[in-house]
Amino acid sequence: MAKDGKIMYKTIPEEPGVYQFFNKENIIIYVGKAKNLKKKSFIVLSKKHKVA
C-alpha cells in the first residue's frame, strides 16, 4: 500500500457506516455497509480481486 494509502487507512473510523466501489468511469458499482468500517476496509483491500 502506498504511503498515501496508509495515511487514509489510519483515518477510517472503527464505527458502522457505508462504503462504495467505483468503476474506471467513477460510477458507483456497489454500495455496502459494515459494523466496523476500518475492519471491513482492511479485509476488502487486502484481498486480490479479479477485474471483469
Protein Blocks (a to p, Z undefined) as FASTA:
>chain_A
ZZklmmmmmmpccbddddddddfkopafbdcddfblklmmmmmmmpccddZZ
